Amino acid sequence: MKLTNTNPKNTLADKNLTVLCLSMLLVLAGCQKEGPAEKAGQKIDTATENTEKKIELLTEKAETKIEAAKEVVDQKATEAKEAINQSTDAAKAELDSAGKRIDQANETAEHKLETGKELIEQKADIAKENIDKTIDASKVKLDDAGNKLELATDKAENKVEGIKESMLDKAKAAGEYLEDSSITATVKAAIANDIIFKASHIEVTTSDGVVQLTGTVDSEPVIGRALEVVGSQKHVKSVKSTLIVSTSAPSTK
C-alpha cells in the first residue's frame, strides 16, 4: 500500500492563508461600497486581527487534534505490536508443541517398528525351528518307510522266490508224474503186446523213471524177459522186480 507523508502544520497554514485572502477580498469589496479610505483601513485591520485570532484558534485546535491523533496512533501501534508479539509467541508455542508431538510420534513409530521387527524375527525363528523339526520328522518317517519298504521287498522277494521254487517243484513233480505215467503206460503196453506175458499177472509202477515190477509169472525166463522188455522202453532209467514164479500160473510153453 502506498503512503503519502503529509505535514499537518503545513496544511493548516495553507488553509489559514486562504481564509486570510478571502477575508481581505471581502473587506476590499466592502470598502468599495462605503468609499472612505479610513474606514476601509480600519475594517482591514479589524478583519486581519479577527483572522489572525481565528487562525491561532484553528491552529491550537488542529495541534490539539494532531497531538490526540498521534497519541491514538501510538497507542494503536503499541497495541498492534503487543498483539503481534502475542501472536508470534503463540505461533512459536504452537510450533514447539507441534514439534514435540512430531518427535513423540517419531519415537512411538520407531518403537513400534523395533517391536514389530523383533516380533517378526521371533516368529521367523519359531517357524524355522518348526520347519527343521518337520524336516527331521519327515526324514525319520522316510527312513522308517524306506526300511519298511526294504523289509517288505525282501519278504516279497522271498515269497516270490518260494512260490517260484514251489511252482518249479510242482512243475517238476508234475512233469515227472506225467513222464512216470507215460513210462508206466508204455511198459504196460509192451507187456500186453508180448505173448510171453499172457499167463502172467504183472503190476507196473514208475517213480522218477525207475520202473517197479510186481506180481506173478509162470517161469524164471519170463522174469528175465520182463526185465529186458521194460528196460528197453524209452525214458526208463532202471527196472526193479519183485516178480515171483507161481506154480499155479499156466505155463506159456
Backbone as JSON, one array per atom type, in Angstrom:
{
  "sequence": "MKLTNTNPKNTLADKNLTVLCLSMLLVLAGCQKEGPAEKAGQKIDTATENTEKKIELLTEKAETKIEAAKEVVDQKATEAKEAINQSTDAAKAELDSAGKRIDQANETAEHKLETGKELIEQKADIAKENIDKTIDASKVKLDDAGNKLELATDKAENKVEGIKESMLDKAKAAGEYLEDSSITATVKAAIANDIIFKASHIEVTTSDGVVQLTGTVDSEPVIGRALEVVGSQKHVKSVKSTLIVSTSAPSTK",
  "N": [[0.86, -1.19, 0.0], [0.53, 2.24, -0.85], [1.89, 5.03, 0.84], [1.37, 8.45, 1.77], [3.35, 11.08, 2.83], [2.33, 13.61, 4.74], [2.5, 16.84, 6.15], [0.77, 17.99, 8.86], [0.8, 20.6, 9.96], [1.72, 22.28, 7.9], [-0.37, 22.0, 6.08], [-2.45, 23.17, 7.55], [-1.52, 25.82, 7.72], [-1.66, 26.57, 5.08], [-4.44, 26.53, 4.74], [-5.17, 28.59, 6.53], [-3.96, 30.77, 5.32], [-5.45, 30.92, 3.03], [-7.99, 31.55, 4.08], [-7.39, 34.07, 5.11], [-6.86, 35.56, 2.81], [-9.35, 35.47, 1.56], [-10.85, 36.89, 3.44], [-9.69, 39.44, 3.27], [-10.36, 40.09, 0.68], [-13.12, 40.29, 0.95], [-13.27, 42.47, 2.69], [-12.15, 44.49, 1.1], [-14.02, 44.55, -0.86], [-16.16, 45.55, 0.61], [-15.17, 48.07, 1.28], [-15.13, 49.39, -1.17], [-17.84, 49.83, -1.56], [-18.53, 51.52, 0.61], [-16.67, 53.57, 0.43], [-14.88, 55.75, 1.83], [-11.4, 55.85, 2.62], [-10.33, 55.61, 5.17], [-12.13, 54.2, 6.65], [-12.03, 51.86, 5.32], [-9.4, 51.02, 5.86], [-9.56, 50.65, 8.62], [-11.38, 48.59, 8.77], [-9.98, 46.67, 7.43], [-7.86, 46.25, 9.18], [-9.23, 45.34, 11.39], [-10.39, 43.08, 10.35], [-8.09, 41.69, 9.8], [-7.03, 41.25, 12.34], [-9.08, 39.71, 13.43], [-8.95, 37.57, 11.75], [-6.39, 36.63, 12.27], [-6.73, 35.88, 14.93], [-8.63, 33.88, 14.6], [-7.1, 32.17, 13.07], [-5.09, 31.5, 14.89], [-6.66, 30.26, 16.81], [-7.7, 28.11, 15.32], [-5.32, 26.89, 14.71], [-4.44, 26.11, 17.22], [-6.49, 24.32, 17.92], [-6.13, 22.48, 15.85], [-3.54, 21.59, 16.41], [-4.04, 20.42, 18.89], [-5.82, 18.37, 18.14], [-4.14, 16.98, 16.4], [-2.15, 16.16, 18.16], [-3.68, 14.54, 19.84], [-4.48, 12.65, 17.97], [-2.01, 11.62, 17.32], [-1.32, 10.46, 19.76], [-3.31, 8.51, 19.86], [-2.63, 7.05, 17.61], [-0.08, 6.16, 18.37], [-0.83, 4.65, 20.58], [-2.45, 2.7, 19.33], [-0.51, 1.6, 17.69], [1.2, 0.55, 19.61], [-0.53, -1.31, 20.8], [-1.0, -2.91, 18.59], [1.59, -3.87, 18.14], [1.96, -5.29, 20.53], [-0.06, -7.2, 20.18], [0.89, -8.45, 17.9], [3.27, -9.45, 18.9], [2.22, -11.17, 20.85], [0.8, -12.92, 19.15], [2.93, -13.91, 17.72], [4.39, -15.17, 19.76], [2.46, -17.07, 20.51], [2.29, -18.52, 18.13], [4.9, -19.5, 18.0], [4.86, -21.08, 20.32], [2.9, -22.93, 19.56], [4.18, -24.07, 17.37], [6.39, -25.19, 18.68], [5.01, -27.02, 20.29], [3.86, -28.6, 18.29], [6.21, -29.59, 17.15], [7.17, -31.1, 19.3], [5.12, -32.99, 19.46], [5.46, -34.22, 17.0], [8.02, -35.28, 17.37], [7.45, -37.07, 19.46], [5.66, -38.73, 18.1], [7.39, -39.77, 16.17], [9.19, -41.15, 17.83], [7.4, -43.0, 18.94], [6.62, -44.37, 16.61], [9.12, -45.42, 15.8], [9.61, -47.06, 17.99], [7.49, -48.88, 17.75], [8.13, -49.95, 15.27], [10.56, -51.19, 15.88], [9.69, -52.99, 17.8], [7.92, -54.5, 16.22], [9.77, -55.51, 14.38], [11.37, -57.14, 16.05], [9.37, -58.95, 16.86], [8.71, -60.13, 14.41], [11.18, -61.31, 13.81], [11.32, -63.15, 15.93], [9.08, -64.78, 15.35], [9.93, -65.71, 12.89], [12.17, -67.2, 13.65], [10.88, -69.14, 15.22], [9.27, -70.33, 13.27], [11.27, -71.32, 11.61], [12.47, -73.19, 13.31], [10.3, -74.93, 13.65], [10.03, -75.8, 11.01], [12.49, -77.07, 10.68], [12.16, -79.12, 12.57], [10.0, -80.42, 11.44], [11.14, -81.24, 9.05], [13.13, -82.95, 10.03], [11.49, -84.86, 11.3], [10.16, -85.77, 9.05], [12.29, -86.87, 7.65], [12.94, -88.96, 9.4], [10.57, -90.43, 9.23], [10.67, -91.03, 6.52], [13.0, -92.56, 6.44], [12.16, -94.66, 8.08], [10.0, -95.55, 6.56], [11.43, -96.29, 4.3], [12.97, -98.37, 5.36], [10.9, -100.12, 6.07], [9.88, -100.54, 3.54], [12.04, -101.79, 2.29], [12.15, -104.08, 3.9], [9.63, -105.16, 3.34], [9.99, -105.54, 0.64], [12.04, -107.44, 0.66], [10.66, -109.52, 1.94], [8.67, -109.91, 0.07], [10.21, -110.64, -2.14], [11.3, -112.97, -1.1], [8.97, -114.45, -0.77], [8.15, -114.56, -3.42], [10.29, -115.93, -4.48], [10.03, -118.31, -3.03], [7.51, -119.11, -3.92], [8.15, -119.39, -6.58], [10.06, -121.43, -6.46], [8.41, -123.37, -5.35], [6.56, -123.63, -7.37], [8.23, -124.48, -9.38], [9.06, -126.84, -8.27], [6.61, -128.14, -8.13], [5.99, -128.13, -10.78], [8.04, -129.63, -11.73], [7.54, -131.96, -10.36], [5.05, -132.51, -11.42], [5.78, -132.82, -14.04], [7.47, -134.97, -13.82], [5.66, -136.81, -12.85], [3.91, -136.98, -14.99], [5.69, -137.93, -16.84], [6.47, -140.34, -15.6], [3.98, -141.56, -15.58], [3.59, -141.81, -18.29], [5.69, -143.54, -18.91], [4.92, -145.77, -17.43], [2.55, -146.46, -18.78], [3.58, -147.02, -21.28], [5.23, -149.23, -20.73], [3.35, -151.08, -19.75], [1.87, -151.41, -22.07], [3.78, -152.59, -23.72], [4.22, -154.98, -22.38], [1.68, -156.09, -22.56], [1.48, -156.52, -25.27], [3.24, -158.47, -25.75], [3.36, -161.88, -26.23], [4.44, -163.66, -24.47], [3.84, -162.92, -21.95], [1.23, -163.53, -21.39], [0.2, -165.35, -19.57], [0.93, -164.29, -17.23], [0.69, -162.18, -14.29], [1.33, -159.08, -14.04], [2.18, -156.14, -12.3], [2.73, -152.71, -12.83], [4.63, -149.98, -11.77], [5.9, -146.62, -11.7], [8.5, -144.52, -10.71], [10.09, -141.56, -10.81], [11.3, -142.34, -13.2], [12.16, -144.9, -12.6], [11.24, -148.12, -12.89], [9.04, -150.29, -11.31], [8.36, -153.67, -10.95], [5.89, -155.89, -10.09], [4.17, -158.91, -9.0], [3.08, -162.06, -10.45], [4.6, -164.69, -12.31], [4.91, -167.43, -14.72], [7.32, -168.69, -14.96], [10.9, -168.65, -14.54], [12.35, -167.69, -16.8], [10.51, -165.9, -17.86], [10.57, -163.8, -16.1], [13.14, -162.78, -16.62], [12.72, -162.02, -19.27], [10.81, -160.05, -18.89], [12.25, -158.09, -17.54], [13.99, -157.4, -19.54], [12.32, -156.46, -21.62], [11.06, -154.26, -20.37], [13.27, -152.66, -19.64], [14.12, -151.84, -22.08], [12.45, -149.82, -22.87], [11.65, -146.43, -23.7], [12.95, -143.66, -21.82], [13.11, -145.06, -19.49], [14.86, -145.45, -16.61], [15.83, -147.37, -14.87], [15.13, -150.8, -13.79], [13.22, -152.45, -11.4], [12.45, -155.44, -9.8], [10.09, -157.52, -8.27], [8.99, -159.82, -8.96], [7.5, -163.01, -8.8], [7.66, -166.56, -9.23], [4.89, -168.4, -9.93], [3.43, -171.43, -9.2], [0.94, -172.07, -9.77], [0.29, -170.64, -11.91], [-0.6, -170.78, -15.38], [1.43, -172.36, -17.78], [3.32, -170.97, -20.43], [4.63, -172.4, -22.28]],
  "CA": [[0.0, 0.0, 0.0], [1.35, 3.45, -0.96], [1.6, 6.01, 1.89], [1.8, 9.83, 1.44], [3.84, 11.76, 4.03], [1.78, 14.99, 4.73], [2.71, 17.56, 7.41], [-0.48, 18.65, 9.23], [1.02, 22.03, 10.2], [1.8, 22.97, 6.59], [-1.73, 22.01, 5.54], [-3.21, 24.16, 8.32], [-1.06, 27.16, 7.32], [-2.24, 26.86, 3.76], [-5.85, 26.84, 4.94], [-5.26, 29.9, 7.16], [-3.64, 31.77, 4.3], [-6.6, 31.0, 2.13], [-9.03, 32.28, 4.81], [-6.95, 35.47, 5.19], [-7.03, 36.18, 1.49], [-10.78, 35.64, 1.33], [-11.3, 37.97, 4.32], [-9.24, 40.73, 2.7], [-11.18, 40.38, -0.51], [-14.42, 40.75, 1.43], [-13.09, 43.83, 3.23], [-11.97, 45.39, -0.04], [-15.33, 44.71, -1.51], [-16.95, 46.44, 1.47], [-14.6, 49.42, 1.16], [-15.57, 49.96, -2.44], [-19.23, 50.25, -1.4], [-18.64, 52.62, 1.57], [-15.96, 54.72, -0.16], [-13.73, 56.4, 2.51], [-10.21, 55.01, 2.78], [-10.06, 55.34, 6.57], [-12.98, 53.09, 7.1], [-11.52, 50.61, 4.7], [-8.21, 50.58, 6.58], [-9.96, 50.13, 9.92], [-12.01, 47.3, 8.56], [-8.93, 45.71, 7.08], [-7.11, 45.91, 10.4], [-10.08, 44.51, 12.23], [-10.51, 41.74, 9.71], [-6.81, 40.99, 9.93], [-6.92, 40.77, 13.71], [-10.01, 38.58, 13.64], [-8.45, 36.41, 11.0], [-5.24, 36.08, 12.99], [-7.23, 35.18, 16.1], [-9.23, 32.63, 14.14], [-6.01, 31.26, 12.65], [-4.45, 30.99, 16.1], [-7.57, 29.33, 17.44], [-7.73, 26.89, 14.5], [-4.02, 26.22, 14.83], [-4.4, 25.43, 18.52], [-7.37, 23.15, 17.84], [-5.51, 21.47, 14.97], [-2.41, 20.96, 17.12], [-4.6, 19.54, 19.9], [-6.32, 17.16, 17.45], [-2.98, 16.22, 15.89], [-1.49, 15.51, 19.29], [-4.55, 13.44, 20.27], [-4.4, 11.6, 16.94], [-0.69, 11.0, 17.47], [-1.38, 9.56, 20.91], [-4.12, 7.35, 19.49], [-1.82, 6.21, 16.68], [0.96, 5.5, 19.16], [-1.47, 3.62, 21.39], [-2.83, 1.61, 18.42], [0.72, 0.91, 17.25], [1.69, -0.25, 20.73], [-1.42, -2.47, 20.93], [-0.74, -3.82, 17.46], [2.87, -4.53, 18.39], [1.75, -6.3, 21.56], [-0.85, -8.29, 19.6], [1.79, -9.2, 17.01], [4.2, -10.22, 19.76], [1.46, -12.28, 21.43], [0.54, -13.9, 18.09], [4.21, -14.56, 17.42], [4.69, -16.1, 20.85], [1.51, -18.19, 20.43], [2.69, -19.34, 16.98], [6.11, -20.23, 18.41], [4.47, -22.13, 21.26], [2.2, -23.96, 18.79], [5.21, -24.78, 16.6], [7.14, -26.04, 19.62], [4.15, -28.15, 20.67], [3.77, -29.49, 17.13], [7.49, -30.27, 17.04], [7.23, -32.13, 20.33], [4.21, -34.07, 19.07], [6.11, -34.95, 15.9], [9.1, -36.09, 17.96], [6.83, -38.19, 20.17], [5.12, -39.66, 17.09], [8.53, -40.48, 15.58], [9.67, -42.11, 18.82], [6.41, -44.1, 19.02], [6.72, -45.15, 15.38], [10.37, -46.17, 15.86], [9.45, -48.13, 18.99], [6.62, -49.89, 17.16], [8.9, -50.63, 14.22], [11.54, -52.06, 16.52], [8.93, -54.1, 18.39], [7.46, -55.34, 15.11], [10.93, -56.22, 13.84], [11.7, -58.21, 16.99], [8.31, -59.96, 16.8], [8.88, -60.85, 13.14], [12.36, -62.18, 13.93], [10.95, -64.27, 16.81], [8.21, -65.68, 14.6], [10.74, -66.36, 11.85], [12.97, -68.24, 14.32], [9.98, -70.25, 15.58], [8.9, -71.01, 12.03], [12.44, -72.07, 11.15], [12.59, -74.37, 14.19], [9.22, -75.86, 13.3], [10.36, -76.39, 9.71], [13.58, -78.04, 10.91], [11.58, -80.28, 13.24], [9.17, -81.14, 10.46], [12.05, -81.9, 8.11], [13.73, -84.09, 10.74], [10.46, -85.9, 11.45], [9.92, -86.35, 7.72], [13.43, -87.74, 7.35], [12.79, -90.18, 10.2], [9.48, -91.2, 8.63], [11.13, -91.56, 5.24], [13.92, -93.67, 6.73], [11.35, -95.79, 8.57], [9.27, -96.08, 5.41], [12.41, -96.99, 3.46], [13.29, -99.66, 5.99], [9.74, -100.99, 5.92], [9.78, -100.92, 2.13], [13.08, -102.79, 2.04], [11.72, -105.33, 4.55], [8.52, -105.7, 2.56], [10.56, -106.01, -0.63], [12.74, -108.71, 0.94], [9.65, -110.54, 2.17], [8.01, -110.2, -1.21], [11.15, -111.4, -2.95], [11.38, -114.32, -0.54], [7.73, -115.14, -1.11], [8.19, -114.84, -4.86], [11.27, -116.99, -4.69], [9.43, -119.54, -2.51], [6.46, -119.51, -4.86], [8.82, -119.84, -7.79], [10.63, -122.76, -6.2], [7.3, -124.31, -5.18], [5.98, -123.88, -8.69], [9.18, -125.31, -10.12], [8.98, -128.19, -7.72], [5.36, -128.74, -8.56], [6.07, -128.38, -12.23], [8.94, -130.76, -11.9], [6.83, -133.16, -9.91], [4.01, -132.81, -12.4], [6.45, -133.35, -15.23], [7.93, -136.32, -13.51], [4.49, -137.67, -12.75], [3.44, -137.26, -16.36], [6.67, -138.8, -17.51], [6.35, -141.68, -14.99], [2.73, -142.16, -16.07], [3.81, -142.2, -19.68], [6.56, -144.74, -18.89], [4.09, -146.9, -16.96], [1.64, -146.85, -19.87], [4.37, -147.65, -22.36], [5.67, -150.55, -20.25], [2.18, -151.96, -19.74], [1.52, -151.73, -23.46], [4.79, -153.53, -24.23], [3.96, -156.29, -21.74], [0.43, -156.63, -23.09], [1.67, -156.9, -26.68], [4.18, -159.62, -25.85], [2.59, -163.11, -25.95], [5.06, -164.43, -23.39], [3.33, -162.46, -20.63], [-0.21, -163.74, -21.31], [-0.12, -166.15, -18.38], [1.49, -163.59, -16.05], [-0.06, -161.05, -13.69], [2.42, -158.16, -13.7], [1.79, -154.75, -11.98], [3.82, -151.79, -13.17], [4.62, -148.62, -11.2], [7.11, -145.87, -12.09], [8.82, -143.36, -9.86], [11.3, -140.86, -11.27], [11.93, -143.12, -14.26], [12.52, -146.24, -12.14], [10.05, -148.98, -13.04], [8.92, -151.37, -10.32], [7.52, -154.78, -11.41], [5.42, -156.81, -9.03], [3.19, -159.85, -9.49], [3.5, -163.47, -10.62], [4.85, -165.22, -13.66], [4.88, -168.91, -14.68], [8.67, -169.29, -15.01], [12.0, -167.71, -14.37], [12.67, -166.99, -18.05], [9.56, -164.79, -18.07], [11.08, -162.65, -15.31], [14.22, -162.18, -17.37], [12.16, -161.35, -20.43], [10.13, -158.85, -18.42], [13.28, -157.08, -17.28], [14.55, -156.99, -20.82], [11.33, -155.64, -22.33], [10.86, -152.99, -19.65], [14.48, -151.87, -19.69], [14.32, -151.3, -23.42], [11.49, -148.75, -23.15], [12.2, -145.07, -23.67], [12.91, -142.87, -20.57], [13.23, -145.93, -18.31], [16.21, -145.34, -16.07], [16.2, -148.7, -14.33], [13.98, -151.68, -13.54], [13.27, -153.25, -10.17], [11.47, -156.53, -9.92], [9.76, -158.43, -7.15], [8.17, -160.88, -9.57], [7.73, -164.37, -8.28], [7.14, -167.65, -10.09], [3.76, -169.08, -9.3], [3.23, -172.79, -9.77], [-0.43, -172.18, -10.21], [0.13, -169.88, -13.16], [-0.44, -171.65, -16.53], [2.7, -172.24, -18.48], [3.23, -170.46, -21.83], [5.44, -173.28, -23.11]],
  "C": [[0.89, 1.23, 0.0], [0.91, 4.47, 0.08], [2.15, 7.37, 1.49], [2.15, 10.54, 2.74], [3.39, 13.21, 3.96], [1.97, 15.61, 6.1], [1.43, 18.3, 7.76], [-0.32, 20.14, 9.41], [1.06, 22.81, 8.89], [0.41, 23.07, 5.98], [-2.58, 23.07, 6.23], [-2.81, 25.58, 7.92], [-1.63, 27.57, 5.98], [-3.71, 27.25, 3.9], [-6.01, 28.24, 5.53], [-4.98, 31.02, 6.16], [-4.8, 31.96, 3.34], [-7.72, 31.81, 2.78], [-8.69, 33.76, 4.88], [-7.19, 36.18, 3.88], [-8.51, 36.44, 1.22], [-11.32, 36.79, 2.18], [-10.92, 39.34, 3.78], [-10.06, 41.09, 1.48], [-12.55, 40.88, -0.09], [-14.34, 42.19, 1.95], [-12.96, 44.83, 2.12], [-13.28, 45.63, -0.75], [-16.21, 45.63, -0.71], [-16.49, 47.87, 1.38], [-15.06, 50.1, -0.11], [-17.01, 50.44, -2.33], [-19.34, 51.46, -0.49], [-17.92, 53.88, 1.06], [-14.78, 55.22, 0.57], [-12.62, 55.41, 2.79], [-9.96, 54.67, 4.23], [-10.88, 54.15, 7.05], [-12.49, 51.77, 6.53], [-10.31, 50.11, 5.45], [-8.56, 49.98, 7.92], [-10.56, 48.72, 9.78], [-10.97, 46.24, 8.24], [-8.17, 45.29, 8.32], [-7.93, 45.0, 11.3], [-10.2, 43.1, 11.68], [-9.23, 40.96, 9.87], [-6.65, 40.43, 11.33], [-7.83, 39.56, 13.96], [-9.52, 37.32, 12.96], [-7.28, 35.76, 11.73], [-5.69, 35.3, 14.23], [-7.82, 33.82, 15.71], [-8.16, 31.62, 13.75], [-5.32, 30.65, 13.86], [-5.34, 29.93, 16.77], [-7.62, 28.0, 16.67], [-6.43, 26.11, 14.62], [-3.93, 25.45, 16.13], [-5.27, 24.17, 18.49], [-6.73, 22.04, 16.99], [-4.35, 20.78, 15.67], [-2.92, 19.99, 18.2], [-5.07, 18.23, 19.28], [-5.16, 16.3, 16.94], [-2.3, 15.47, 17.02], [-2.32, 14.32, 19.79], [-4.47, 12.27, 19.28], [-3.07, 10.86, 17.04], [-0.68, 10.02, 18.64], [-2.18, 8.3, 20.59], [-3.34, 6.41, 18.58], [-0.74, 5.46, 17.44], [0.38, 4.35, 19.99], [-1.84, 2.42, 20.53], [-1.6, 0.83, 17.97], [1.27, 0.01, 18.35], [0.83, -1.51, 20.9], [-1.19, -3.48, 19.8], [0.57, -4.57, 17.66], [2.72, -5.63, 19.43], [0.97, -7.5, 21.01], [0.03, -9.14, 18.68], [2.75, -10.06, 17.83], [3.48, -11.42, 20.38], [1.18, -13.37, 20.38], [1.81, -14.67, 17.74], [4.57, -15.58, 18.5], [3.77, -17.32, 20.81], [1.89, -19.13, 19.28], [3.94, -20.15, 17.32], [5.75, -21.38, 19.35], [3.77, -23.28, 20.53], [3.19, -24.78, 17.96], [6.03, -25.7, 17.49], [6.32, -27.26, 20.02], [4.02, -29.14, 19.52], [5.06, -30.27, 16.94], [7.63, -31.39, 18.06], [6.33, -33.31, 19.97], [4.81, -34.92, 17.94], [7.23, -35.84, 16.43], [8.53, -37.3, 18.7], [6.28, -39.23, 19.19], [6.26, -40.46, 16.44], [9.08, -41.54, 16.54], [8.72, -43.3, 18.93], [6.49, -45.0, 17.81], [7.99, -46.0, 15.38], [10.27, -47.34, 16.85], [8.58, -49.26, 18.43], [7.34, -50.67, 16.08], [9.9, -51.62, 14.82], [10.85, -53.28, 17.14], [8.44, -55.06, 17.32], [8.6, -56.15, 14.51], [11.32, -57.4, 14.74], [10.66, -59.33, 16.94], [8.43, -60.8, 15.53], [10.07, -61.79, 13.22], [12.06, -63.39, 14.82], [10.08, -65.28, 16.07], [8.98, -66.42, 13.51], [11.59, -67.47, 12.47], [12.1, -69.44, 14.68], [9.58, -71.04, 14.35], [10.05, -71.86, 11.51], [12.62, -73.33, 11.99], [11.52, -75.4, 13.85], [9.51, -76.56, 11.97], [11.46, -77.43, 9.87], [13.05, -79.31, 11.57], [10.76, -81.11, 12.26], [10.04, -81.9, 9.47], [12.69, -83.12, 8.77], [12.73, -85.23, 10.89], [10.17, -86.57, 10.12], [11.05, -87.28, 7.32], [13.32, -89.07, 8.11], [11.7, -91.07, 9.6], [9.91, -91.81, 7.31], [12.08, -92.73, 5.44], [13.14, -94.9, 7.19], [10.57, -96.42, 7.42], [10.2, -96.83, 4.47], [12.77, -98.35, 4.02], [12.13, -100.64, 5.84], [9.6, -101.46, 4.47], [10.82, -101.98, 1.77], [12.68, -104.14, 2.65], [10.59, -105.99, 3.76], [9.01, -106.26, 1.24], [11.26, -107.35, -0.45], [11.73, -109.84, 1.14], [8.97, -110.94, 0.87], [8.92, -111.03, -2.11], [11.27, -112.84, -2.45], [10.13, -115.13, -0.89], [7.71, -115.53, -2.59], [9.13, -115.99, -5.16], [10.7, -118.34, -4.21], [8.35, -120.05, -3.44], [7.08, -120.07, -6.13], [9.37, -121.25, -7.61], [9.51, -123.81, -6.07], [6.7, -124.67, -6.53], [6.91, -124.75, -9.53], [9.13, -126.75, -9.63], [7.71, -128.9, -8.19], [5.38, -129.06, -10.05], [6.96, -129.58, -12.51], [8.24, -132.07, -11.51], [5.76, -133.55, -10.91], [4.62, -133.41, -13.66], [6.91, -134.78, -15.03], [6.76, -137.29, -13.45], [3.97, -138.03, -14.13], [4.39, -138.21, -17.07], [6.59, -140.23, -16.95], [5.08, -142.36, -15.47], [2.88, -142.64, -17.51], [4.67, -143.47, -19.76], [5.75, -145.96, -18.48], [3.18, -147.39, -18.07], [2.39, -147.56, -20.98], [4.79, -149.07, -21.98], [4.5, -151.52, -20.25], [1.79, -152.39, -21.15], [2.49, -152.76, -24.04], [4.56, -154.94, -23.66], [2.71, -156.92, -22.34], [0.59, -157.12, -24.52], [2.62, -158.11, -26.84], [3.43, -160.88, -25.38], [3.14, -163.89, -24.77], [4.47, -164.08, -22.03], [1.82, -162.7, -20.46], [-0.61, -164.5, -20.06], [0.35, -165.46, -17.1], [0.53, -162.5, -15.58], [0.98, -160.03, -13.18], [1.81, -156.75, -13.45], [3.01, -153.84, -12.23], [3.59, -150.45, -12.46], [5.95, -147.94, -11.54], [7.29, -144.68, -11.15], [10.16, -142.8, -10.3], [12.06, -141.7, -12.29], [12.33, -144.53, -13.88], [11.25, -147.09, -12.14], [10.12, -150.13, -12.03], [7.9, -152.39, -10.85], [7.17, -155.69, -10.24], [4.38, -157.77, -9.65], [3.76, -161.27, -9.62], [3.66, -163.8, -12.09], [4.89, -166.74, -13.55], [6.26, -169.55, -14.74], [9.71, -168.2, -14.85], [12.35, -167.0, -15.66], [11.74, -165.81, -18.31], [10.01, -163.55, -17.28], [12.19, -161.95, -16.07], [13.73, -161.4, -18.56], [11.48, -160.06, -20.03], [11.15, -157.73, -18.16], [13.84, -156.53, -18.58], [13.6, -156.05, -21.56], [11.18, -154.27, -21.66], [12.09, -152.11, -19.77], [14.72, -151.24, -21.04], [13.37, -150.14, -23.76], [12.14, -147.37, -22.94], [11.94, -144.41, -22.31], [12.97, -143.75, -19.33], [14.68, -145.88, -17.85], [16.71, -146.7, -15.55], [14.94, -149.49, -14.05], [14.23, -152.45, -12.26], [12.15, -154.27, -10.24], [11.34, -157.29, -8.63], [8.85, -159.54, -7.67], [8.53, -162.25, -8.97], [7.08, -165.38, -9.25], [6.05, -168.36, -9.31], [3.53, -170.4, -9.98], [1.84, -172.95, -10.25], [-0.66, -171.49, -11.52], [0.29, -170.81, -14.32], [0.82, -171.35, -17.29], [2.42, -171.8, -19.9], [3.98, -171.35, -22.76], [4.52, -174.18, -23.87]]
}
